[in-house]
Amino acid sequence: MEEAEVLYDEDSIKSLDWKEHIRMRPGMYIGKLGDGSAPDDGIYVLVKEILDNSIDEHMMGYGKTIEIRVTDHRVKVRDYGRGIPLGKVVDCVSKINTGGKYDSGAFQKSVGLNGVGTKAVNALCNHFKVQSFRDGETKIAEFEQGEIKVDSKIQKLDNRNGTEIIFEPDGSVFKNYHFIPEYLENLMWNYAFLNAGLTINLNGKKFHSENGLKDLLERKTDAESLRYPIIHLKGEDIEVALTHANQYGEEYYSFVNGQNTTHGGTHLAAFREAIVKTVREFYGKNFDSADIRAAIVGALAVRVQEPVFESQTKTKLGSQNVGPDGPTMRTFVNDFLKKELDNYLHRNSSAADALLKRIQQSERERKEIAGIKKLANERAKKANLHNKKLRDCRIHFNDKKGDDDKKENTMVFITEGDSASGSITKSRDVKTQAVFSLRGKPFNCFGHTKKVVYENEEFNLLQHALNIEDGIEGLRYRKIVIATDADVDGMHIRLLLLTYFLQFFPELIRNNHVFILETPLFRVRNKKETIYCYSESEKQAAVEKLGSKPEITRFKGLGEISPNEFGGFIGDDIKLEPVILQKDTKINDLLGFYMGKNTPDRQQFIIDKLKVEKDLVEGEEV
């Protein structure tokens, strides 16, 4: 049978208007969509795109306060800058490549240069309202999914200059979305740290910084764990803060023109290289770069003209130079640190001595585990990791090529027991979802050194599966999902795994890679409908909805959920709870409580906090 000829003529060529293109390909404009469980999900990008314009006004010297109100599905941002020129209010939020940032005189070192951000927000919202206040007059425009609904005339109104934008994300684009307060607050703090003197009010809470990146590191670190006071250095278009702590791994916060570059880029690579070079020259010793950077906590902010990012969401800087006529990023950062960090160490001998001791300690620890590490790597190969312990997926987060959206959706489920891992393995998406099977309860590694990671077979195989032995740059999965039974034993395994990550790989949690899988506790069904419930209250509501004594099943373990059912819980509607470290959380104190010697307190905590325990008796009575 011959195939029908596919016509290719003038009718085959389609032209989409700006809003249709954004709605059809939202990932091109705001990155991954998500439901709000990750800090780089689309709903936070919407907030950031609007805020960036207000921040740029502040950078230009207009407006010291920004007011933000976020409710479940609504965001309101009011700044006190100059206000959008009234005759261009509609164009600035609905015409691609329209904006004030093409005038380099007005916005020399702004975040958004492409005139797309606000338009993307407009197109991806059910409701979008913009109002500009300028010199005693005001102009209002309202849209639905980018389609203009209200275009008011300019009216007299004696309000402070500035712009107010209200938007409601489209629930058909951002499915089941919710704003997590900690992510919003972290975003506001970053804006405050990068713009000393600016005040942001979010839902009545004040965010303000006077000391920039020094304040950032003080917020992110435990003062008791620091080996020497935070070094804070400022120059023209560059600011640096750094210290060393009692921890494993490296921890960095990098920014370009006020934008948090969570995936680093050329500026961060230059920073890491410059630290090593400066330290080697200061001490006159060729230390291993890993020993110099081990346990470092650093922050870097640069301002450049016409920054080039590797994606619309601006999370990784690609610029090789600091401006069209400026030096290379590598030279710019290196020259600054070579002068300022070297001067600081010469002037502060106690800090220089403490830094030297920290480097020497890292050197000793590295040599101490070298032999064990070699044996552990050989054992991992012999264990045939990828067949016995790990059911791998085809796409990985660290792939150099491929679809970024798919790489962002990669995850590995860490589970215990053959039945649970079997159910997940049979129902998973083999392209993006992997399964790592634990054998029994993990070892309690609290208080142990990193030797235990190599001496303990389960931990050694897990770090190989994740590819994090030499840092998280090679992490194979965007999300590490702890999938344990919803009972006391499952909670204990969860705590043991979190102890492992917090103790030896805290950057995984700080960079929002670790999640808890939420699975239903009950299935309520009749002949016509099945409802899965995640709490006792949801179960009661389902019983009332279905009526006439429906069948109620209590899931006591993941292994009891059939593969067909499991597919619905790890697909598009997957419920993941992110593991978030609070600002004032001290990791050693946290681990000491959960995994130390206070066994009765810990047991009581698990029983008090575990919602399943409260539902257990009632569930069994049904």
Phi, psi and omega per residue, in radians:
M1 nan 2.224 -3.125
E2 -1.340 2.496 3.100
E3 -1.311 2.508 3.113
A4 -1.161 2.411 -3.138
E5 -1.223 2.308 3.118
V6 -1.548 2.070 -3.119
L7 -1.265 2.407 3.055
Y8 -2.337 1.664 -3.122
D9 -2.419 -2.843 -3.091
E10 -1.022 -0.584 -3.117
D11 -1.238 -0.262 -3.139
S12 -1.386 -0.298 -3.094
I13 -1.567 2.070 -3.108
K14 -1.920 2.456 3.057
S15 -2.038 2.089 3.111
L16 -1.694 2.485 3.025
D17 -1.362 3.060 -2.966
W18 -1.017 -0.785 -3.059
K19 -1.255 -0.608 3.115
E20 -1.139 -0.703 -3.125
H21 -1.161 -0.735 3.135
I22 -1.119 -0.751 -3.105
R23 -1.235 -0.524 3.124
M24 -1.351 -0.596 -3.103
R25 -2.249 1.054 -3.076
P26 -1.069 -0.540 -3.123
G27 -1.065 -0.476 3.118
M28 -1.177 -0.401 -3.019
Y29 -1.867 -0.620 -3.073
I30 -2.231 0.247 3.135
G31 1.328 -2.653 -3.074
K32 -1.265 2.638 -3.085
L33 -1.372 -1.203 3.088
G34 1.214 3.040 -3.108
D35 -1.969 0.147 -3.125
G36 1.736 0.001 -3.117
S37 -1.392 -0.217 3.074
A38 -2.105 2.546 -3.044
P39 -1.187 -0.283 3.109
D40 -1.807 0.287 3.050
D41 -1.151 2.760 -3.004
G42 -0.989 -0.630 -3.078
I43 -1.130 -0.515 3.084
Y44 -1.349 -0.541 3.072
V45 -1.138 -0.643 3.076
L46 -1.037 -0.822 3.122
V47 -1.044 -0.799 -3.073
K48 -1.129 -0.691 -3.126
E49 -1.072 -0.685 3.104
I50 -1.239 -0.765 -3.128
L51 -1.107 -0.624 -3.120
D52 -0.976 -0.666 3.124
N53 -1.139 -0.700 3.113
S54 -1.179 -0.667 3.117
I55 -1.139 -0.706 3.123
D56 -1.086 -0.642 3.057
E57 -1.079 -0.776 3.119
H58 -1.073 -0.736 3.139
M59 -1.057 -0.558 3.127
M60 -1.424 -0.028 3.074
G61 1.729 0.283 -3.096
Y62 -2.151 1.979 3.078
G63 1.624 2.042 3.134
K64 -1.826 -0.073 -3.085
T65 -2.344 2.450 3.028
I66 -2.265 2.282 -3.129
E67 -1.921 2.292 -3.076
I68 -2.304 2.376 3.069
R69 -2.238 2.101 3.134
V70 -2.126 2.132 3.019
T71 -1.938 -2.924 -3.052
D72 -0.917 -0.809 -3.044
H73 -2.362 0.401 -3.083
R74 -2.456 2.421 -3.137
V75 -2.239 2.338 3.096
K76 -2.229 2.210 -3.137
V77 -2.204 2.174 3.111
R78 -2.205 2.092 3.054
D79 -1.949 3.019 -3.114
Y80 -2.194 0.759 3.055
G81 -1.445 -2.621 -3.086
R82 -1.386 -0.319 -3.058
G83 1.462 2.489 3.098
I84 -1.114 2.343 3.060
P85 -0.883 2.216 -2.919
L86 -1.032 -0.599 -3.134
G87 -1.268 -0.180 -3.086
K88 -2.074 0.234 -3.098
V89 -1.029 -0.865 -3.115
V90 -1.124 -0.794 -3.116
D91 -1.064 -0.684 -3.049
C92 -1.195 -0.360 -3.136
V93 -1.975 0.051 -3.077
S94 -2.486 0.065 3.090
K95 -2.172 2.044 3.135
I96 -1.053 2.501 3.131
N97 1.148 0.554 3.017
T98 -2.136 2.236 3.124
G99 2.968 2.965 -3.115
G100 -1.481 -0.107 -3.003
K101 -1.510 0.016 3.022
Y102 -1.430 -0.274 3.069
D103 -1.532 1.718 -3.036
S104 -1.098 -0.352 3.089
G105 -1.231 -0.562 -3.115
A106 -1.440 -0.643 -3.089
F107 -2.317 1.375 -3.065
Q108 -1.103 -0.770 -3.034
K109 -2.372 1.017 -3.114
S110 -1.551 2.996 -3.136
V111 -1.402 -0.909 -3.036
G112 -1.751 2.068 -3.111
L113 -1.952 -0.122 -2.979
N114 -1.769 0.000 3.058
G115 1.142 0.453 -3.052
V116 -1.899 -0.653 -2.934
G117 -0.852 -0.963 -3.089
T118 -1.150 -0.590 3.114
K119 -1.158 -0.664 3.114
A120 -1.107 -0.730 3.096
V121 -1.059 -0.810 -3.135
N122 -0.992 -0.844 -3.069
A123 -1.190 -0.468 -3.040
L124 -1.760 0.327 -3.139
C125 -2.136 2.505 3.040
N126 -1.183 -0.591 3.134
H127 -2.432 2.308 3.128
F128 -2.474 2.133 -3.131
K129 -2.216 2.285 3.088
V130 -2.152 2.368 3.090
Q131 -2.378 2.182 3.115
S132 -1.881 2.374 3.088
F133 -1.996 2.124 -3.039
R134 -2.622 1.967 3.021
D135 0.917 0.865 3.057
G136 1.437 0.123 3.109
E137 -2.269 2.872 -3.141
T138 -2.533 2.727 3.121
K139 -2.472 2.337 -3.119
I140 -2.119 2.443 3.001
A141 -2.434 2.435 3.138
E142 -2.256 2.526 -3.068
F143 -2.365 2.772 2.961
E144 -2.278 2.033 -3.095
Q145 0.884 0.698 3.094
G146 1.498 -0.159 -3.132
E147 -1.562 2.164 -3.076
I148 -1.236 2.326 -3.131
K149 -2.043 -0.558 3.131
V150 -2.326 2.208 3.079
D151 -2.320 1.488 -3.004
S152 -1.323 2.783 3.050
K153 -1.368 2.749 3.074
I154 -1.150 2.280 -3.120
Q155 -2.202 2.822 3.080
K156 -1.358 2.324 3.079
L157 -2.837 2.131 -3.042
D158 -1.606 1.237 3.054
N159 -1.949 2.853 3.093
R160 -1.104 2.483 3.108
N161 -0.981 2.658 3.091
G162 2.545 -3.009 -3.104
T163 -2.309 2.431 3.050
E164 -2.142 2.255 3.106
I165 -2.212 2.302 3.082
I166 -2.119 2.283 3.117
F167 -2.532 2.661 3.101
E168 -2.227 1.915 -3.114
P169 -0.977 2.562 -3.119
D170 -1.339 2.047 -3.108
G171 -1.145 -0.329 3.099
S172 -1.373 -0.340 3.086
V173 -1.639 -0.820 3.141
F174 -1.827 1.506 -2.995
K175 -1.288 2.336 3.088
N176 0.947 0.619 -3.040
Y177 -1.382 2.693 3.041
H178 -2.672 2.532 3.106
F179 -1.509 2.247 3.055
I180 -1.643 2.084 -3.041
P181 -0.939 -0.694 -3.102
E182 -1.074 -0.635 3.131
Y183 -1.216 -0.726 3.098
L184 -1.111 -0.758 -3.120
E185 -1.147 -0.659 3.105
N186 -1.126 -0.669 3.088
L187 -1.088 -0.754 3.140
M188 -1.152 -0.706 3.106
W189 -1.071 -0.728 3.130
N190 -1.067 -0.741 3.079
Y191 -1.063 -0.715 -3.127
A192 -1.153 -0.774 -3.124
F193 -1.123 -0.585 -3.095
L194 -1.486 -0.130 -3.106
N195 -2.395 1.221 -3.108
A196 -0.918 2.301 -3.123
G197 1.726 -0.334 3.082
L198 -1.339 2.495 3.049
T199 -2.071 2.200 3.066
I200 -1.998 2.267 3.055
N201 -1.900 1.975 3.113
L202 -1.963 1.985 3.134
N203 0.857 0.690 3.100
G204 1.517 -0.085 3.129
K205 -1.727 2.362 -3.037
K206 -1.644 2.359 3.086
F207 -2.162 2.035 -3.040
H208 -2.673 2.477 3.110
S209 -2.433 2.459 3.067
E210 -1.865 -0.389 -3.021
N211 -2.012 0.300 2.991
G212 0.975 -2.241 -3.032
L213 -1.141 -0.424 3.049
K214 -1.106 -0.742 3.079
D215 -1.118 -0.648 3.138
L216 -1.057 -0.866 -3.116
L217 -1.164 -0.599 3.086
E218 -1.105 -0.618 3.126
R219 -1.275 -0.593 -3.049
K220 -1.525 -0.219 -3.050
T221 -2.116 2.846 3.040
D222 -1.698 2.025 -3.052
A223 -0.939 -0.599 -3.104
E224 -1.200 -0.380 -3.094
S225 -1.605 -0.122 -3.083
L226 -1.330 2.427 -3.134
R227 -1.444 -0.379 3.078
Y228 -2.779 2.761 -3.105
P229 -1.016 2.652 -3.121
I230 -1.061 2.255 3.065
I231 -1.528 2.160 -3.079
H232 -2.139 2.065 -3.065
L233 -2.220 2.343 -3.134
K234 -2.292 2.428 3.061
G235 -2.470 -2.981 3.127
E236 -1.287 2.030 3.123
D237 1.190 0.318 3.069
I238 -2.637 2.440 3.091
E239 -2.466 2.410 -3.067
V240 -2.378 2.486 2.964
A241 -2.428 2.396 3.134
L242 -2.745 2.719 3.068
T243 -2.827 3.078 3.017
H244 -2.120 2.516 -3.104
A245 -2.215 3.128 3.066
N246 -1.597 1.409 -3.105
Q247 -2.694 3.017 3.050
Y248 -1.801 2.653 3.072
G249 1.489 3.111 3.093
E250 -1.975 2.590 -3.091
E251 -2.387 2.079 -3.086
Y252 -2.276 2.613 3.020
Y253 -2.261 2.035 -3.056
S254 -2.168 2.594 -3.046
F255 -2.501 2.602 3.033
V256 -2.322 2.099 -3.132
N257 0.895 0.654 3.119
G258 1.503 -0.083 -3.129
Q259 -1.594 2.233 3.124
N260 -1.325 1.873 -3.130
T261 -1.543 1.457 -3.036
T262 -1.128 -0.371 3.102
H263 -1.810 0.277 3.040
G264 1.255 -2.348 -3.106
G265 2.342 -2.822 -3.038
T266 -1.121 -0.585 -3.119
H267 -1.225 -0.698 -3.139
L268 -1.243 -0.671 3.083
A269 -1.056 -0.714 3.117
A270 -1.162 -0.658 3.140
F271 -1.108 -0.849 -3.118
R272 -1.102 -0.682 3.129
E273 -1.205 -0.719 -3.087
A274 -1.183 -0.606 3.103
I275 -1.075 -0.816 -3.131
V276 -1.067 -0.833 -3.094
K277 -1.098 -0.772 -3.123
T278 -1.140 -0.766 -3.120
V279 -1.142 -0.752 3.106
R280 -1.028 -0.790 -3.116
E281 -1.194 -0.643 -3.121
F282 -1.135 -0.800 -3.096
Y283 -1.542 -0.187 -3.139
G284 1.169 0.525 -3.135
K285 -2.335 2.493 -3.092
N286 -1.572 1.133 3.133
F287 -1.061 2.626 3.003
D288 -1.126 2.358 -3.095
S289 -1.030 -0.600 3.129
A290 -1.124 -0.607 3.133
D291 -1.251 -0.589 3.116
I292 -1.216 -0.717 -3.049
R293 -1.587 -0.172 3.131
A294 -1.030 2.304 3.085
A295 1.223 0.242 3.131
I296 -1.346 2.536 2.987
V297 -2.203 2.047 -3.041
G298 -2.397 2.724 3.079
A299 -2.394 2.454 -3.104
L300 -2.424 2.324 3.053
A301 -2.320 2.257 3.073
V302 -2.232 2.710 3.033
R303 -2.139 2.191 -3.090
V304 -2.290 2.769 3.077
Q305 -1.511 2.387 3.078
E306 0.864 1.055 -3.131
P307 -1.119 2.532 3.088
V308 -1.955 2.074 3.127
F309 -1.846 2.779 -3.083
E310 -1.495 -0.045 3.066
S311 -2.758 2.901 -3.140
Q312 -1.074 -0.514 -3.098
T313 -1.384 -0.070 2.961
K314 1.030 0.722 -3.130
T315 -1.673 -0.162 3.122
K316 -2.463 2.174 -3.103
L317 -1.426 2.330 3.105
G318 -1.931 -0.125 -3.084
S319 -1.035 2.279 3.055
Q320 -1.543 -0.361 -3.127
N321 -2.153 2.809 -3.138
V322 -1.490 -0.056 3.108
G323 3.106 2.966 -3.111
P324 -0.954 -0.625 -3.115
D325 -2.035 0.241 -3.057
G326 -1.623 3.083 3.112
P327 -1.256 2.997 3.058
T328 -1.191 2.708 3.119
M329 -1.033 -0.693 -3.125
R330 -1.070 -0.807 -3.141
T331 -1.175 -0.750 -3.106
F332 -1.034 -0.881 -3.119
V333 -1.216 -0.738 -3.105
N334 -1.129 -0.756 -3.130
D335 -1.102 -0.686 3.134
F336 -1.130 -0.859 -3.104
L337 -1.183 -0.698 -3.132
K338 -0.981 -0.652 -3.139
K339 -1.466 -0.951 -2.975
E340 -1.317 -0.746 3.132
L341 -1.215 -0.705 3.095
D342 -1.070 -0.771 3.104
N343 -1.066 -0.740 -3.117
Y344 -1.081 -0.802 -3.101
L345 -1.145 -0.601 3.090
H346 -1.190 -0.619 -3.101
R347 -1.443 -0.372 -3.062
N348 -2.145 1.439 -3.040
S349 -1.119 -0.579 -3.123
S350 -1.152 -0.704 3.094
A351 -1.170 -0.686 3.121
A352 -1.106 -0.703 3.115
D353 -1.157 -0.748 -3.133
A354 -1.136 -0.689 3.106
L355 -1.103 -0.747 3.130
L356 -1.069 -0.756 3.133
K357 -1.115 -0.679 3.127
R358 -1.133 -0.712 3.120
I359 -1.121 -0.768 -3.141
Q360 -1.131 -0.643 3.087
Q361 -1.109 -0.778 3.121
S362 -1.090 -0.652 3.118
E363 -1.109 -0.777 3.121
R364 -1.104 -0.779 -3.127
E365 -1.105 -0.691 -3.138
R366 -1.127 -0.761 -3.134
K367 -1.212 -0.579 -3.109
E368 -1.116 -0.638 -3.079
I369 -1.716 0.011 -3.072
A370 -0.988 -0.847 -3.124
G371 -1.139 -0.770 3.130
I372 -1.092 -0.695 -3.123
K373 -1.074 -0.728 -3.139
K374 -1.111 -0.782 3.122
L375 -1.121 -0.715 -3.133
A376 -1.110 -0.699 3.121
N377 -1.123 -0.652 3.090
E378 -1.165 -0.694 3.112
R379 -1.114 -0.677 -3.132
A380 -1.084 -0.689 3.121
K381 -1.169 -0.747 -3.131
K382 -1.171 -0.474 -3.115
A383 -1.261 -0.100 3.138
N384 0.925 0.899 -3.005
L385 -0.771 -0.868 -2.967
H386 -1.321 -0.067 3.064
N387 -1.888 -0.677 -3.017
K388 -1.618 -0.775 -3.056
K389 -1.711 -0.548 -2.984
L390 -2.141 2.104 2.940
R391 -1.654 1.745 -2.947
D392 -1.417 2.895 3.050
C393 -1.852 3.055 -3.032
R394 -1.575 -0.475 -3.126
I395 -1.897 2.484 -3.120
H396 -2.267 2.661 -3.084
F397 -1.090 -0.564 -3.079
N398 -1.652 0.196 3.073
D399 -1.074 2.367 -3.126
K400 -1.253 -0.555 -3.134
K401 -2.121 2.947 3.086
G402 2.048 3.093 -3.097
D403 -1.265 2.053 -3.119
D404 -1.085 -0.644 3.134
D405 -1.073 -0.732 3.138
K406 -1.210 -0.664 3.114
K407 -1.116 -0.624 3.115
E408 -1.167 -0.415 -3.118
N409 -1.609 0.045 -3.134
T410 -1.238 2.473 3.133
M411 -2.689 2.697 3.045
V412 -2.145 2.249 3.086
F413 -1.586 2.168 3.046
I414 -1.752 2.022 -3.061
T415 -2.375 2.908 -3.071
E416 -2.157 2.293 3.097
G417 1.756 2.493 -3.094
D418 -1.156 -0.669 -3.073
S419 -1.179 -0.756 -3.138
A420 -1.167 -0.829 -3.126
S421 -1.141 -0.566 3.107
G422 -1.131 -0.758 3.137
S423 -1.091 -0.767 -3.130
I424 -1.174 -0.745 -3.108
T425 -1.044 -0.699 -3.098
K426 -1.285 -0.435 -3.040
S427 -1.886 -0.054 -3.057
R428 -1.296 2.932 2.967
D429 -1.569 1.927 -3.020
V430 -1.173 -0.272 3.116
K431 -1.306 -0.704 -2.987
T432 -2.170 -0.094 -3.053
Q433 -2.106 2.148 3.114
A434 -1.933 2.852 3.141
V435 -2.317 2.204 3.061
F436 -1.961 2.167 -3.058
S437 -1.738 2.120 3.051
L438 -1.424 2.645 3.046
R439 -1.926 1.722 -3.120
G440 1.295 -2.985 -3.129
K441 -1.325 2.391 3.102
P442 -1.120 2.789 3.091
F443 -1.233 2.458 3.069
N444 -1.390 1.808 -3.018
C445 -1.595 0.114 -3.129
F446 -1.022 2.272 3.112
G447 1.493 -0.084 3.141
H448 -1.651 2.774 3.074
T449 -1.512 3.093 -3.065
K450 -1.180 -0.146 3.053
K451 -0.970 -0.624 -3.060
V452 -1.123 -0.460 3.128
V453 -1.114 -0.594 -3.132
Y454 -1.587 -0.496 -3.125
E455 -1.366 -0.497 -3.132
N456 -1.612 2.100 -3.026
E457 -1.067 -0.738 -3.112
E458 -1.078 -0.811 -3.131
F459 -1.145 -0.706 -3.126
N460 -1.111 -0.770 3.133
L461 -1.187 -0.604 3.125
L462 -1.156 -0.778 3.141
Q463 -1.158 -0.541 3.072
H464 -1.228 -0.693 3.119
A465 -1.089 -0.683 -3.134
L466 -1.416 -0.341 -3.099
N467 1.105 0.864 -3.103
I468 -2.065 0.244 -3.101
E469 -1.007 -0.675 -3.100
D470 -1.885 0.468 -3.134
G471 1.990 2.977 -3.027
I472 -1.575 0.054 3.118
E473 -1.060 -0.528 -3.115
G474 -1.708 0.235 -3.107
L475 -0.879 2.259 -3.005
R476 -1.514 -0.258 -3.087
Y477 -2.342 2.392 3.136
R478 -1.147 -0.634 -3.088
K479 -2.182 2.281 3.023
I480 -1.799 1.973 -2.982
V481 -1.920 2.032 3.087
I482 -1.455 2.016 -3.063
A483 -2.096 1.549 -3.121
T484 -2.060 2.870 3.132
D485 -1.071 2.633 -3.122
A486 -1.524 1.075 3.075
D487 -2.538 -3.059 -3.072
V488 -1.083 -0.748 3.116
D489 -1.091 -0.708 3.117
G490 -1.121 -0.696 3.095
M491 -1.121 -0.674 -3.137
H492 -1.138 -0.764 3.096
I493 -1.072 -0.709 3.103
R494 -1.027 -0.795 -3.135
L495 -1.141 -0.658 3.128
L496 -1.151 -0.684 3.098
L497 -1.197 -0.724 3.110
L498 -1.120 -0.614 3.080
T499 -1.074 -0.772 3.108
Y500 -1.014 -0.840 -3.119
F501 -1.190 -0.791 -3.104
L502 -1.135 -0.657 -3.070
Q503 -1.294 -0.734 -2.986
F504 -1.983 -0.403 -3.123
F505 -2.382 0.966 -3.074
P506 -1.061 -0.428 -3.125
E507 -1.125 -0.402 3.070
L508 -1.094 -0.707 3.140
I509 -1.374 -0.708 3.132
R510 -1.105 -0.511 3.131
N511 -1.694 0.284 2.977
N512 1.056 0.838 3.092
H513 -1.825 -0.153 -3.021
V514 -1.913 2.307 -3.080
F515 -2.385 2.799 3.020
I516 -1.921 2.265 3.092
L517 -1.393 2.203 3.046
E518 -1.671 2.138 3.097
T519 -2.051 2.690 -3.065
P520 -1.157 2.570 3.094
L521 -1.599 -0.515 -3.069
F522 -2.363 2.636 2.937
R523 -2.091 2.125 3.137
V524 -2.024 2.166 -3.065
R525 -2.635 2.689 2.924
N526 -2.216 -2.886 -3.060
K527 -1.215 -0.356 -3.055
K528 -1.791 -0.507 -2.980
E529 -2.550 2.565 3.061
T530 -2.140 2.291 3.124
I531 -2.173 2.232 3.080
Y532 -1.711 2.340 -2.998
C533 -2.138 2.447 -3.071
Y534 -1.855 0.054 3.122
S535 -2.757 2.942 3.109
E536 -1.099 -0.706 -3.128
S537 -1.127 -0.681 3.106
E538 -1.144 -0.633 3.124
K539 -1.114 -0.801 -3.135
Q540 -1.070 -0.707 3.132
A541 -1.134 -0.666 3.129
A542 -1.166 -0.700 3.114
V543 -1.065 -0.769 3.134
E544 -1.135 -0.668 -3.112
K545 -1.179 -0.789 -3.073
L546 -1.393 -0.562 3.086
G547 1.115 -3.136 3.074
S548 0.773 0.911 3.042
K549 0.828 1.247 3.113
P550 -1.226 2.872 3.077
E551 -1.333 2.292 -3.125
I552 -2.125 2.169 3.106
T553 -2.017 2.311 3.094
R554 -1.760 2.049 3.108
F555 -1.426 2.002 -3.124
K556 -1.610 -0.273 3.140
G557 -2.757 2.772 -3.124
L558 -1.087 -0.537 -3.117
G559 -1.163 -0.309 -3.136
E560 -1.450 -0.211 -3.139
I561 -1.567 2.145 -3.087
S562 -1.145 2.666 3.118
P563 -0.960 -0.672 3.137
N564 -1.087 -0.730 3.109
E565 -1.205 -0.734 -3.083
F566 -1.027 -0.592 -3.137
G567 -0.980 -0.536 3.123
G568 -1.325 -0.322 -3.085
F569 -1.685 -0.229 3.136
I570 -2.117 0.318 3.099
G571 -1.714 -2.424 -3.087
D572 -1.083 -0.504 -3.098
D573 -1.716 0.398 -3.129
I574 -1.008 2.417 3.117
K575 -1.901 1.954 -3.137
L576 -2.068 2.322 3.088
E577 -1.818 2.014 -3.109
P578 -1.205 2.555 3.029
V579 -1.586 2.023 -3.040
I580 -2.090 2.287 3.031
L581 -1.533 2.161 3.106
Q582 -1.237 2.784 -3.093
K583 -0.934 -0.791 -3.036
D584 -1.690 0.287 3.140
T585 -1.326 2.204 3.032
K586 -1.784 2.039 -3.002
I587 -1.022 -0.760 -3.116
N588 -1.100 -0.736 3.120
D589 -1.159 -0.703 -3.141
L590 -1.075 -0.844 -3.133
L591 -1.188 -0.592 3.118
G592 -1.085 -0.646 3.128
F593 -1.248 -0.876 -3.053
Y594 -1.256 -0.690 -2.944
M595 -2.136 0.105 -3.138
G596 -1.456 -2.588 -3.012
K597 -1.577 -0.053 -3.101
N598 -1.442 1.033 -3.026
T599 -0.980 -0.829 3.139
P600 -1.036 -0.738 3.125
D601 -1.094 -0.748 -3.127
R602 -1.131 -0.759 3.136
Q603 -1.066 -0.733 3.136
Q604 -1.141 -0.674 3.125
F605 -1.062 -0.810 -3.121
I606 -1.046 -0.784 -3.118
I607 -1.159 -0.695 -3.125
D608 -1.190 -0.704 -3.002
K609 -1.569 -0.400 -3.059
L610 -1.337 1.912 -3.052
K611 -1.115 -0.461 -3.127
V612 -1.136 -0.659 -3.126
E613 -1.065 -0.642 -3.123
K614 -1.252 -0.492 -3.115
D615 -1.571 -0.254 -2.931
L616 -1.020 -0.896 -3.073
V617 -1.098 -0.836 -3.118
E618 -1.090 -0.669 -3.133
G619 -1.104 -0.666 -3.103
E620 -1.323 -0.421 -3.123
E621 -1.309 -0.380 -3.050
V622 -1.093 nan nan
